[in-house]
Amino acid sequence: MKKFTIICLILLMNLIFTLGCFAETVVYNTKTGKFHSPSCQWANKCTVNCIKIDRKEAVQRGGIPCKVCGGGK
């Protein structure tokens, strides 16, 4: 029983770590509401009103993806 519990704990920790790796960071312009992939040319030019946040949060804020990069699709 003890081995089973340890194995389950290890599998659960691996699952949590794996899900955390899939969180996608985007560059969100708080003024325009557009978000970009970090490698997008427009993300690199955005310095004043841009913050790095999770893509899901950018969408929740009403953000729309960049027409050039698709917002990191």
C-alpha positions in Angstrom: 0.0 0.0 0.0 2.8 2.4 0.8 4.5 1.8 -2.6 1.1 2.4 -4.3 0.7 5.7 -2.5 4.2 6.9 -3.4 3.7 5.9 -7.1 0.4 7.8 -7.2 2.0 10.8 -5.6 4.9 10.8 -8.2 2.4 10.5 -11.0 0.3 13.3 -9.7 3.3 15.6 -9.4 4.4 14.8 -12.9 0.9 15.6 -14.2 0.9 19.0 -12.4 4.3 19.8 -13.8 3.3 18.8 -17.3 0.1 20.9 -17.2 2.1 23.9 -16.0 4.4 23.6 -19.0 1.5 24.1 -21.4 0.6 27.5 -20.1 1.3 29.8 -23.0 2.7 33.2 -22.3 1.8 36.1 -24.6 2.6 39.8 -24.9 -0.7 41.6 -24.1 -1.1 45.3 -25.1 -3.3 46.8 -22.3 -4.2 49.8 -24.5 -5.2 48.1 -27.7 -6.3 44.7 -26.3 -4.3 42.8 -28.8 -1.9 40.0 -27.8 1.1 38.6 -29.6 3.4 35.6 -29.5 6.6 36.6 -27.7 8.5 36.1 -31.0 6.2 38.3 -33.0 7.7 41.4 -34.6 4.9 43.5 -33.1 5.5 42.1 -29.6 9.1 43.2 -29.9 8.1 46.7 -30.8 5.5 47.0 -28.0 7.3 48.5 -25.0 5.0 51.0 -23.3 1.6 49.3 -22.7 2.6 45.6 -23.0 2.7 43.0 -20.3 3.5 39.3 -20.4 0.6 37.2 -19.2 -1.0 33.8 -19.9 -2.9 33.5 -23.2 -6.0 32.4 -21.3 -5.9 35.5 -19.1 -5.5 37.7 -22.2 -8.7 36.2 -23.7 -10.5 36.7 -20.4 -9.6 40.4 -20.5 -11.2 40.6 -23.9 -8.0 40.5 -25.8 -7.9 39.6 -29.5 -5.0 37.8 -31.2 -2.6 39.6 -33.5 -3.4 39.3 -37.2 0.3 38.6 -38.0 1.2 35.9 -35.5 -2.3 34.8 -34.4 -1.4 35.5 -30.8 0.8 32.4 -30.4 -1.7 29.8 -31.7 
